Amino acid sequence: MQTLTLASIYELQGLKEEALDIYKKVLTKDPANSEAQIAIRRLSGMRKKFLGVNKEMKEFFIKMDDEAEFYQFERWLLKSWN
């Protein structure tokens, strides 16, 4: 099922192309979906400078198992988005 939630998860995991594809499908079904519109603009701009998945952080995300690691990952995400 192609949902905004799945697209967000892909985006957080660094799978930008997969997330962008889902956002586009959501927008096709619901052209007024502002969340999908914003995400597409955000990811389209990032695609130009995006060099690939940060494999180290992807593995860290998959293996996180305590609150301290969650906060470390959250800080990394905030730093990456700003």
Distance bins in CASP14 RR format, pairs under 12 A and 6 or more apart:
PFRMAT RR
TARGET T0000
AUTHOR 0000-0000-0000
RMODE 2
METHOD distances of the structure
MODEL  1
1 7 0 0 0 0 0 1 0 0 0 0 0
1 22 0 0 0 0 1 0 0 0 0 0 0
1 25 0 0 0 0 0 1 0 0 0 0 0
1 26 0 0 0 0 0 1 0 0 0 0 0
1 29 0 0 0 0 0 1 0 0 0 0 0
2 10 0 0 0 0 0 1 0 0 0 0 0
2 18 0 0 0 0 0 1 0 0 0 0 0
2 19 0 0 0 0 0 1 0 0 0 0 0
2 20 0 0 0 0 0 1 0 0 0 0 0
2 21 0 0 0 0 1 0 0 0 0 0 0
2 22 1 0 1 0 0 0 0 0 0 0 0
2 23 0 0 0 0 1 0 0 0 0 0 0
2 24 0 0 0 0 1 0 0 0 0 0 0
2 25 1 0 1 0 0 0 0 0 0 0 0
2 26 1 0 0 1 0 0 0 0 0 0 0
2 27 0 0 0 0 0 1 0 0 0 0 0
2 28 0 0 0 0 1 0 0 0 0 0 0
2 29 0 0 0 0 1 0 0 0 0 0 0
2 30 0 0 0 0 0 1 0 0 0 0 0
2 36 0 0 0 0 0 1 0 0 0 0 0
3 9 0 0 0 0 1 0 0 0 0 0 0
3 10 0 0 0 0 0 1 0 0 0 0 0
3 19 0 0 0 0 0 1 0 0 0 0 0
3 22 1 0 0 1 0 0 0 0 0 0 0
3 23 0 0 0 0 0 1 0 0 0 0 0
3 25 0 0 0 0 1 0 0 0 0 0 0
3 26 1 0 0 1 0 0 0 0 0 0 0
3 29 0 0 0 0 0 1 0 0 0 0 0
3 30 0 0 0 0 0 1 0 0 0 0 0
3 33 0 0 0 0 0 1 0 0 0 0 0
3 35 0 0 0 0 0 1 0 0 0 0 0
3 36 0 0 0 0 0 1 0 0 0 0 0
4 10 0 0 0 0 0 1 0 0 0 0 0
4 11 0 0 0 0 0 1 0 0 0 0 0
4 19 0 0 0 0 1 0 0 0 0 0 0
4 22 1 0 0 1 0 0 0 0 0 0 0
4 23 1 0 0 1 0 0 0 0 0 0 0
4 24 0 0 0 0 0 1 0 0 0 0 0
4 25 0 0 0 0 0 1 0 0 0 0 0
4 26 1 0 0 1 0 0 0 0 0 0 0
4 27 0 0 0 0 0 1 0 0 0 0 0
4 29 0 0 0 0 0 1 0 0 0 0 0
4 30 0 0 0 0 1 0 0 0 0 0 0
4 33 1 0 0 1 0 0 0 0 0 0 0
4 34 0 0 0 0 0 1 0 0 0 0 0
4 35 1 0 1 0 0 0 0 0 0 0 0
4 36 1 0 0 1 0 0 0 0 0 0 0
4 37 0 0 0 0 0 1 0 0 0 0 0
4 38 0 0 0 0 0 1 0 0 0 0 0
4 39 1 0 0 1 0 0 0 0 0 0 0
4 40 0 0 0 0 0 1 0 0 0 0 0
5 11 0 0 0 0 0 1 0 0 0 0 0
5 12 0 0 0 0 0 1 0 0 0 0 0
5 19 0 0 0 0 0 1 0 0 0 0 0
5 22 0 0 0 0 1 0 0 0 0 0 0
5 23 0 0 0 0 0 1 0 0 0 0 0
5 26 0 0 0 0 0 1 0 0 0 0 0
5 35 0 0 0 0 0 1 0 0 0 0 0
5 36 0 0 0 0 0 1 0 0 0 0 0
5 39 0 0 0 0 0 1 0 0 0 0 0
6 12 0 0 0 0 0 1 0 0 0 0 0
6 13 0 0 0 0 0 1 0 0 0 0 0
6 15 0 0 0 0 0 1 0 0 0 0 0
6 18 0 0 0 0 1 0 0 0 0 0 0
6 19 0 0 0 0 1 0 0 0 0 0 0
6 21 0 0 0 0 0 1 0 0 0 0 0
6 22 1 0 1 0 0 0 0 0 0 0 0
6 23 0 0 0 0 0 1 0 0 0 0 0
6 25 0 0 0 0 0 1 0 0 0 0 0
6 26 0 0 0 0 1 0 0 0 0 0 0
6 39 0 0 0 0 0 1 0 0 0 0 0
7 13 0 0 0 0 0 1 0 0 0 0 0
7 14 0 0 0 0 0 1 0 0 0 0 0
7 15 0 0 0 0 1 0 0 0 0 0 0
7 16 0 0 0 0 0 1 0 0 0 0 0
7 17 0 0 0 0 0 1 0 0 0 0 0
7 18 1 0 0 1 0 0 0 0 0 0 0
7 19 1 0 1 0 0 0 0 0 0 0 0
7 20 1 0 0 1 0 0 0 0 0 0 0
7 21 0 0 0 0 1 0 0 0 0 0 0
7 22 1 1 0 0 0 0 0 0 0 0 0
7 23 1 0 1 0 0 0 0 0 0 0 0
7 24 0 0 0 0 1 0 0 0 0 0 0
7 25 0 0 0 0 1 0 0 0 0 0 0
7 26 1 0 0 1 0 0 0 0 0 0 0
7 27 0 0 0 0 0 1 0 0 0 0 0
7 33 0 0 0 0 0 1 0 0 0 0 0
7 35 0 0 0 0 1 0 0 0 0 0 0
7 36 1 0 0 1 0 0 0 0 0 0 0
7 38 0 0 0 0 0 1 0 0 0 0 0
7 39 1 0 0 1 0 0 0 0 0 0 0
7 40 0 0 0 0 1 0 0 0 0 0 0
7 42 0 0 0 0 0 1 0 0 0 0 0
7 43 0 0 0 0 1 0 0 0 0 0 0
8 14 0 0 0 0 0 1 0 0 0 0 0
8 15 0 0 0 0 0 1 0 0 0 0 0
8 16 0 0 0 0 0 1 0 0 0 0 0
8 18 0 0 0 0 0 1 0 0 0 0 0
8 19 1 0 0 1 0 0 0 0 0 0 0
8 20 0 0 0 0 0 1 0 0 0 0 0
8 22 0 0 0 0 1 0 0 0 0 0 0
8 23 0 0 0 0 1 0 0 0 0 0 0
8 26 0 0 0 0 0 1 0 0 0 0 0
8 35 0 0 0 0 1 0 0 0 0 0 0
8 36 0 0 0 0 0 1 0 0 0 0 0
8 38 0 0 0 0 0 1 0 0 0 0 0
8 39 0 0 0 0 1 0 0 0 0 0 0
8 42 0 0 0 0 0 1 0 0 0 0 0
8 43 0 0 0 0 0 1 0 0 0 0 0
8 77 0 0 0 0 0 1 0 0 0 0 0
9 15 0 0 0 0 1 0 0 0 0 0 0
9 18 0 0 0 0 1 0 0 0 0 0 0
9 19 0 0 0 0 1 0 0 0 0 0 0
9 22 0 0 0 0 1 0 0 0 0 0 0
9 61 0 0 0 0 0 1 0 0 0 0 0
9 62 0 0 0 0 0 1 0 0 0 0 0
10 16 1 0 0 1 0 0 0 0 0 0 0
10 17 0 0 0 0 1 0 0 0 0 0 0
10 18 1 0 1 0 0 0 0 0 0 0 0
10 19 1 1 0 0 0 0 0 0 0 0 0
10 20 0 0 0 0 1 0 0 0 0 0 0
10 21 0 0 0 0 1 0 0 0 0 0 0
10 22 1 0 0 1 0 0 0 0 0 0 0
10 23 0 0 0 0 1 0 0 0 0 0 0
10 39 0 0 0 0 0 1 0 0 0 0 0
10 43 0 0 0 0 0 1 0 0 0 0 0
10 53 0 0 0 0 0 1 0 0 0 0 0
10 58 0 0 0 0 0 1 0 0 0 0 0
10 61 0 0 0 0 0 1 0 0 0 0 0
11 17 0 0 0 0 0 1 0 0 0 0 0
11 18 0 0 0 0 1 0 0 0 0 0 0
11 19 1 0 1 0 0 0 0 0 0 0 0
11 20 0 0 0 0 1 0 0 0 0 0 0
11 21 0 0 0 0 0 1 0 0 0 0 0
11 22 0 0 0 0 1 0 0 0 0 0 0
11 23 0 0 0 0 1 0 0 0 0 0 0
11 35 0 0 0 0 0 1 0 0 0 0 0
11 36 0 0 0 0 0 1 0 0 0 0 0
11 38 0 0 0 0 0 1 0 0 0 0 0
11 39 1 0 0 1 0 0 0 0 0 0 0
11 40 0 0 0 0 0 1 0 0 0 0 0
11 42 0 0 0 0 1 0 0 0 0 0 0
11 43 1 0 0 1 0 0 0 0 0 0 0
11 46 0 0 0 0 1 0 0 0 0 0 0
11 50 0 0 0 0 0 1 0 0 0 0 0
11 53 0 0 0 0 0 1 0 0 0 0 0
11 61 0 0 0 0 0 1 0 0 0 0 0
11 77 0 0 0 0 1 0 0 0 0 0 0
11 80 0 0 0 0 0 1 0 0 0 0 0
11 81 0 0 0 0 0 1 0 0 0 0 0
12 18 0 0 0 0 0 1 0 0 0 0 0
12 19 0 0 0 0 1 0 0 0 0 0 0
12 39 0 0 0 0 0 1 0 0 0 0 0
12 53 0 0 0 0 0 1 0 0 0 0 0
12 54 0 0 0 0 0 1 0 0 0 0 0
12 57 0 0 0 0 1 0 0 0 0 0 0
12 58 0 0 0 0 1 0 0 0 0 0 0
12 60 0 0 0 0 0 1 0 0 0 0 0
12 61 1 0 0 1 0 0 0 0 0 0 0
12 62 0 0 0 0 0 1 0 0 0 0 0
12 64 0 0 0 0 0 1 0 0 0 0 0
12 70 0 0 0 0 0 1 0 0 0 0 0
12 73 0 0 0 0 1 0 0 0 0 0 0
12 74 0 0 0 0 0 1 0 0 0 0 0
12 76 0 0 0 0 0 1 0 0 0 0 0
12 77 1 0 0 1 0 0 0 0 0 0 0
12 78 0 0 0 0 0 1 0 0 0 0 0
12 80 0 0 0 0 0 1 0 0 0 0 0
12 81 0 0 0 0 0 1 0 0 0 0 0
13 19 0 0 0 0 1 0 0 0 0 0 0
13 52 0 0 0 0 0 1 0 0 0 0 0
13 53 1 0 0 1 0 0 0 0 0 0 0
13 54 0 0 0 0 1 0 0 0 0 0 0
13 55 0 0 0 0 0 1 0 0 0 0 0
13 57 0 0 0 0 1 0 0 0 0 0 0
13 58 1 0 1 0 0 0 0 0 0 0 0
13 59 0 0 0 0 0 1 0 0 0 0 0
13 60 0 0 0 0 0 1 0 0 0 0 0
13 61 1 0 0 1 0 0 0 0 0 0 0
13 62 0 0 0 0 1 0 0 0 0 0 0
13 64 0 0 0 0 0 1 0 0 0 0 0
13 73 0 0 0 0 0 1 0 0 0 0 0
13 77 0 0 0 0 0 1 0 0 0 0 0
14 20 0 0 0 0 0 1 0 0 0 0 0
14 43 0 0 0 0 0 1 0 0 0 0 0
14 46 0 0 0 0 0 1 0 0 0 0 0
14 47 0 0 0 0 0 1 0 0 0 0 0
14 50 0 0 0 0 1 0 0 0 0 0 0
14 51 0 0 0 0 0 1 0 0 0 0 0
14 52 1 0 0 1 0 0 0 0 0 0 0
14 53 1 0 1 0 0 0 0 0 0 0 0
14 54 1 0 0 1 0 0 0 0 0 0 0
14 55 0 0 0 0 1 0 0 0 0 0 0
14 56 0 0 0 0 0 1 0 0 0 0 0
14 57 1 0 0 1 0 0 0 0 0 0 0
14 58 1 0 0 1 0 0 0 0 0 0 0
14 59 0 0 0 0 0 1 0 0 0 0 0
14 60 0 0 0 0 0 1 0 0 0 0 0
14 61 0 0 0 0 1 0 0 0 0 0 0
14 62 0 0 0 0 0 1 0 0 0 0 0
14 73 0 0 0 0 0 1 0 0 0 0 0
14 76 0 0 0 0 0 1 0 0 0 0 0
14 77 0 0 0 0 1 0 0 0 0 0 0
14 80 0 0 0 0 1 0 0 0 0 0 0
14 81 0 0 0 0 0 1 0 0 0 0 0
15 21 0 0 0 0 1 0 0 0 0 0 0
15 22 0 0 0 0 1 0 0 0 0 0 0
15 43 0 0 0 0 0 1 0 0 0 0 0
15 50 0 0 0 0 0 1 0 0 0 0 0
15 52 0 0 0 0 1 0 0 0 0 0 0
15 53 1 0 0 1 0 0 0 0 0 0 0
15 54 0 0 0 0 0 1 0 0 0 0 0
15 55 0 0 0 0 0 1 0 0 0 0 0
15 58 0 0 0 0 1 0 0 0 0 0 0
15 61 0 0 0 0 0 1 0 0 0 0 0
16 22 0 0 0 0 0 1 0 0 0 0 0
16 23 0 0 0 0 0 1 0 0 0 0 0
16 39 0 0 0 0 0 1 0 0 0 0 0
16 40 0 0 0 0 0 1 0 0 0 0 0
16 42 0 0 0 0 1 0 0 0 0 0 0
16 43 1 0 1 0 0 0 0 0 0 0 0
16 44 0 0 0 0 1 0 0 0 0 0 0
16 45 0 0 0 0 0 1 0 0 0 0 0
16 46 1 0 0 1 0 0 0 0 0 0 0
16 47 1 0 0 1 0 0 0 0 0 0 0
16 48 0 0 0 0 0 1 0 0 0 0 0
16 49 0 0 0 0 0 1 0 0 0 0 0
16 50 1 0 1 0 0 0 0 0 0 0 0
16 51 0 0 0 0 0 1 0 0 0 0 0
16 52 1 0 0 1 0 0 0 0 0 0 0
16 53 0 0 0 0 1 0 0 0 0 0 0
16 54 0 0 0 0 0 1 0 0 0 0 0
16 58 0 0 0 0 0 1 0 0 0 0 0
16 80 0 0 0 0 0 1 0 0 0 0 0
17 23 0 0 0 0 0 1 0 0 0 0 0
17 24 0 0 0 0 0 1 0 0 0 0 0
17 43 0 0 0 0 1 0 0 0 0 0 0
17 44 0 0 0 0 0 1 0 0 0 0 0
17 46 0 0 0 0 0 1 0 0 0 0 0
17 47 1 0 0 1 0 0 0 0 0 0 0
17 50 0 0 0 0 1 0 0 0 0 0 0
17 52 0 0 0 0 1 0 0 0 0 0 0
17 53 0 0 0 0 1 0 0 0 0 0 0
18 24 0 0 0 0 0 1 0 0 0 0 0
18 25 0 0 0 0 0 1 0 0 0 0 0
18 43 0 0 0 0 0 1 0 0 0 0 0
18 53 0 0 0 0 0 1 0 0 0 0 0
19 25 0 0 0 0 0 1 0 0 0 0 0
19 26 0 0 0 0 0 1 0 0 0 0 0
19 36 0 0 0 0 0 1 0 0 0 0 0
19 39 1 0 0 1 0 0 0 0 0 0 0
19 40 0 0 0 0 1 0 0 0 0 0 0
19 42 0 0 0 0 1 0 0 0 0 0 0
19 43 1 0 0 1 0 0 0 0 0 0 0
19 44 0 0 0 0 0 1 0 0 0 0 0
19 46 0 0 0 0 0 1 0 0 0 0 0
19 47 0 0 0 0 0 1 0 0 0 0 0
19 50 0 0 0 0 0 1 0 0 0 0 0
19 53 0 0 0 0 0 1 0 0 0 0 0
20 26 0 0 0 0 0 1 0 0 0 0 0
20 27 0 0 0 0 0 1 0 0 0 0 0
20 36 0 0 0 0 0 1 0 0 0 0 0
20 39 1 0 0 1 0 0 0 0 0 0 0
20 40 1 0 0 1 0 0 0 0 0 0 0
20 41 0 0 0 0 0 1 0 0 0 0 0
20 42 0 0 0 0 1 0 0 0 0 0 0
20 43 1 0 1 0 0 0 0 0 0 0 0
20 44 1 0 0 1 0 0 0 0 0 0 0
20 45 0 0 0 0 0 1 0 0 0 0 0
20 46 0 0 0 0 1 0 0 0 0 0 0
20 47 1 0 0 1 0 0 0 0 0 0 0
20 50 0 0 0 0 0 1 0 0 0 0 0
21 27 0 0 0 0 0 1 0 0 0 0 0
21 28 0 0 0 0 0 1 0 0 0 0 0
21 36 0 0 0 0 0 1 0 0 0 0 0
21 39 0 0 0 0 0 1 0 0 0 0 0
21 40 0 0 0 0 0 1 0 0 0 0 0
21 43 0 0 0 0 1 0 0 0 0 0 0
21 47 0 0 0 0 0 1 0 0 0 0 0
22 28 0 0 0 0 0 1 0 0 0 0 0
22 29 0 0 0 0 0 1 0 0 0 0 0
22 33 0 0 0 0 0 1 0 0 0 0 0
22 35 0 0 0 0 0 1 0 0 0 0 0
22 36 0 0 0 0 1 0 0 0 0 0 0
22 39 0 0 0 0 1 0 0 0 0 0 0
22 40 0 0 0 0 0 1 0 0 0 0 0
22 43 0 0 0 0 0 1 0 0 0 0 0
23 29 0 0 0 0 0 1 0 0 0 0 0
23 30 0 0 0 0 0 1 0 0 0 0 0
23 33 0 0 0 0 1 0 0 0 0 0 0
23 34 0 0 0 0 0 1 0 0 0 0 0
23 35 0 0 0 0 1 0 0 0 0 0 0
23 36 1 0 1 0 0 0 0 0 0 0 0
23 37 0 0 0 0 1 0 0 0 0 0 0
23 38 0 0 0 0 1 0 0 0 0 0 0
23 39 1 0 1 0 0 0 0 0 0 0 0
23 40 1 0 1 0 0 0 0 0 0 0 0
23 41 0 0 0 0 1 0 0 0 0 0 0
23 42 0 0 0 0 1 0 0 0 0 0 0
23 43 1 0 0 1 0 0 0 0 0 0 0
23 44 0 0 0 0 1 0 0 0 0 0 0
24 30 0 0 0 0 0 1 0 0 0 0 0
24 31 0 0 0 0 0 1 0 0 0 0 0
24 33 0 0 0 0 0 1 0 0 0 0 0
24 36 1 0 0 1 0 0 0 0 0 0 0
24 37 0 0 0 0 0 1 0 0 0 0 0
24 39 0 0 0 0 1 0 0 0 0 0 0
24 40 1 0 0 1 0 0 0 0 0 0 0
24 41 0 0 0 0 0 1 0 0 0 0 0
24 43 0 0 0 0 1 0 0 0 0 0 0
24 44 0 0 0 0 1 0 0 0 0 0 0
25 31 0 0 0 0 0 1 0 0 0 0 0
25 33 0 0 0 0 0 1 0 0 0 0 0
25 36 0 0 0 0 1 0 0 0 0 0 0
25 39 0 0 0 0 0 1 0 0 0 0 0
25 40 0 0 0 0 0 1 0 0 0 0 0
26 32 0 0 0 0 0 1 0 0 0 0 0
26 33 1 0 1 0 0 0 0 0 0 0 0
26 34 0 0 0 0 0 1 0 0 0 0 0
26 35 0 0 0 0 1 0 0 0 0 0 0
26 36 1 0 1 0 0 0 0 0 0 0 0
26 37 0 0 0 0 1 0 0 0 0 0 0
26 38 0 0 0 0 0 1 0 0 0 0 0
26 39 0 0 0 0 1 0 0 0 0 0 0
26 40 0 0 0 0 1 0 0 0 0 0 0
27 33 1 0 1 0 0 0 0 0 0 0 0
27 34 0 0 0 0 1 0 0 0 0 0 0
27 35 0 0 0 0 1 0 0 0 0 0 0
27 36 1 0 1 0 0 0 0 0 0 0 0
27 37 1 0 0 1 0 0 0 0 0 0 0
27 38 0 0 0 0 0 1 0 0 0 0 0
27 39 0 0 0 0 1 0 0 0 0 0 0
27 40 1 0 0 1 0 0 0 0 0 0 0
27 41 0 0 0 0 0 1 0 0 0 0 0
27 43 0 0 0 0 0 1 0 0 0 0 0
28 36 0 0 0 0 1 0 0 0 0 0 0
28 37 0 0 0 0 0 1 0 0 0 0 0
28 40 0 0 0 0 0 1 0 0 0 0 0
29 36 0 0 0 0 1 0 0 0 0 0 0
30 36 1 0 0 1 0 0 0 0 0 0 0
30 37 0 0 0 0 1 0 0 0 0 0 0
31 37 0 0 0 0 1 0 0 0 0 0 0
31 40 0 0 0 0 0 1 0 0 0 0 0
33 39 0 0 0 0 1 0 0 0 0 0 0
33 40 0 0 0 0 1 0 0 0 0 0 0
34 40 0 0 0 0 0 1 0 0 0 0 0
34 41 0 0 0 0 0 1 0 0 0 0 0
35 41 0 0 0 0 0 1 0 0 0 0 0
35 42 0 0 0 0 0 1 0 0 0 0 0
36 42 0 0 0 0 0 1 0 0 0 0 0
36 43 0 0 0 0 0 1 0 0 0 0 0
37 43 0 0 0 0 0 1 0 0 0 0 0
37 44 0 0 0 0 0 1 0 0 0 0 0
38 44 0 0 0 0 0 1 0 0 0 0 0
38 45 0 0 0 0 0 1 0 0 0 0 0
39 45 0 0 0 0 0 1 0 0 0 0 0
39 46 0 0 0 0 0 1 0 0 0 0 0
40 46 0 0 0 0 0 1 0 0 0 0 0
40 47 0 0 0 0 0 1 0 0 0 0 0
41 47 0 0 0 0 0 1 0 0 0 0 0
42 48 0 0 0 0 0 1 0 0 0 0 0
42 50 0 0 0 0 0 1 0 0 0 0 0
42 81 0 0 0 0 1 0 0 0 0 0 0
43 49 0 0 0 0 0 1 0 0 0 0 0
43 50 0 0 0 0 1 0 0 0 0 0 0
43 81 0 0 0 0 0 1 0 0 0 0 0
44 50 0 0 0 0 0 1 0 0 0 0 0
46 52 0 0 0 0 0 1 0 0 0 0 0
46 80 0 0 0 0 1 0 0 0 0 0 0
46 81 0 0 0 0 1 0 0 0 0 0 0
49 80 0 0 0 0 0 1 0 0 0 0 0
50 80 0 0 0 0 0 1 0 0 0 0 0
52 58 0 0 0 0 0 1 0 0 0 0 0
53 59 0 0 0 0 0 1 0 0 0 0 0
53 61 0 0 0 0 0 1 0 0 0 0 0
53 62 0 0 0 0 0 1 0 0 0 0 0
54 60 0 0 0 0 1 0 0 0 0 0 0
54 61 0 0 0 0 1 0 0 0 0 0 0
54 73 0 0 0 0 0 1 0 0 0 0 0
54 76 0 0 0 0 1 0 0 0 0 0 0
54 77 0 0 0 0 0 1 0 0 0 0 0
54 79 0 0 0 0 0 1 0 0 0 0 0
54 80 0 0 0 0 1 0 0 0 0 0 0
55 61 0 0 0 0 0 1 0 0 0 0 0
55 62 0 0 0 0 0 1 0 0 0 0 0
56 62 0 0 0 0 0 1 0 0 0 0 0
56 63 0 0 0 0 0 1 0 0 0 0 0
56 73 0 0 0 0 0 1 0 0 0 0 0
56 76 0 0 0 0 0 1 0 0 0 0 0
57 63 0 0 0 0 0 1 0 0 0 0 0
57 64 0 0 0 0 0 1 0 0 0 0 0
57 69 0 0 0 0 0 1 0 0 0 0 0
57 72 0 0 0 0 1 0 0 0 0 0 0
57 73 1 0 0 1 0 0 0 0 0 0 0
57 74 0 0 0 0 0 1 0 0 0 0 0
57 75 0 0 0 0 0 1 0 0 0 0 0
57 76 1 0 0 1 0 0 0 0 0 0 0
57 77 0 0 0 0 1 0 0 0 0 0 0
57 79 0 0 0 0 0 1 0 0 0 0 0
57 80 0 0 0 0 1 0 0 0 0 0 0
58 64 0 0 0 0 0 1 0 0 0 0 0
58 73 0 0 0 0 0 1 0 0 0 0 0
58 76 0 0 0 0 0 1 0 0 0 0 0
59 69 0 0 0 0 0 1 0 0 0 0 0
59 73 0 0 0 0 0 1 0 0 0 0 0
60 69 1 0 0 1 0 0 0 0 0 0 0
60 70 0 0 0 0 0 1 0 0 0 0 0
60 72 1 0 0 1 0 0 0 0 0 0 0
60 73 1 0 0 1 0 0 0 0 0 0 0
60 74 0 0 0 0 0 1 0 0 0 0 0
60 75 0 0 0 0 0 1 0 0 0 0 0
60 76 0 0 0 0 1 0 0 0 0 0 0
60 77 0 0 0 0 0 1 0 0 0 0 0
61 69 0 0 0 0 1 0 0 0 0 0 0
61 70 0 0 0 0 1 0 0 0 0 0 0
61 72 0 0 0 0 0 1 0 0 0 0 0
61 73 1 0 1 0 0 0 0 0 0 0 0
61 74 0 0 0 0 0 1 0 0 0 0 0
61 76 0 0 0 0 1 0 0 0 0 0 0
61 77 0 0 0 0 1 0 0 0 0 0 0
62 69 0 0 0 0 0 1 0 0 0 0 0
62 73 0 0 0 0 0 1 0 0 0 0 0
63 69 0 0 0 0 1 0 0 0 0 0 0
63 70 0 0 0 0 0 1 0 0 0 0 0
63 73 0 0 0 0 0 1 0 0 0 0 0
64 70 1 0 1 0 0 0 0 0 0 0 0
64 71 0 0 0 0 1 0 0 0 0 0 0
64 72 0 0 0 0 1 0 0 0 0 0 0
64 73 1 0 0 1 0 0 0 0 0 0 0
64 74 0 0 0 0 0 1 0 0 0 0 0
64 76 0 0 0 0 0 1 0 0 0 0 0
65 73 0 0 0 0 0 1 0 0 0 0 0
66 72 0 0 0 0 1 0 0 0 0 0 0
66 73 0 0 0 0 0 1 0 0 0 0 0
67 73 0 0 0 0 0 1 0 0 0 0 0
67 74 0 0 0 0 0 1 0 0 0 0 0
68 74 0 0 0 0 0 1 0 0 0 0 0
68 75 0 0 0 0 0 1 0 0 0 0 0
69 75 0 0 0 0 0 1 0 0 0 0 0
69 76 0 0 0 0 0 1 0 0 0 0 0
70 76 0 0 0 0 0 1 0 0 0 0 0
70 77 0 0 0 0 0 1 0 0 0 0 0
71 77 0 0 0 0 0 1 0 0 0 0 0
71 78 0 0 0 0 0 1 0 0 0 0 0
72 78 0 0 0 0 0 1 0 0 0 0 0
72 79 0 0 0 0 0 1 0 0 0 0 0
73 79 0 0 0 0 0 1 0 0 0 0 0
73 80 0 0 0 0 0 1 0 0 0 0 0
74 80 0 0 0 0 0 1 0 0 0 0 0
74 81 0 0 0 0 0 1 0 0 0 0 0
75 81 0 0 0 0 0 1 0 0 0 0 0
75 82 0 0 0 0 0 1 0 0 0 0 0
76 82 0 0 0 0 0 1 0 0 0 0 0
END
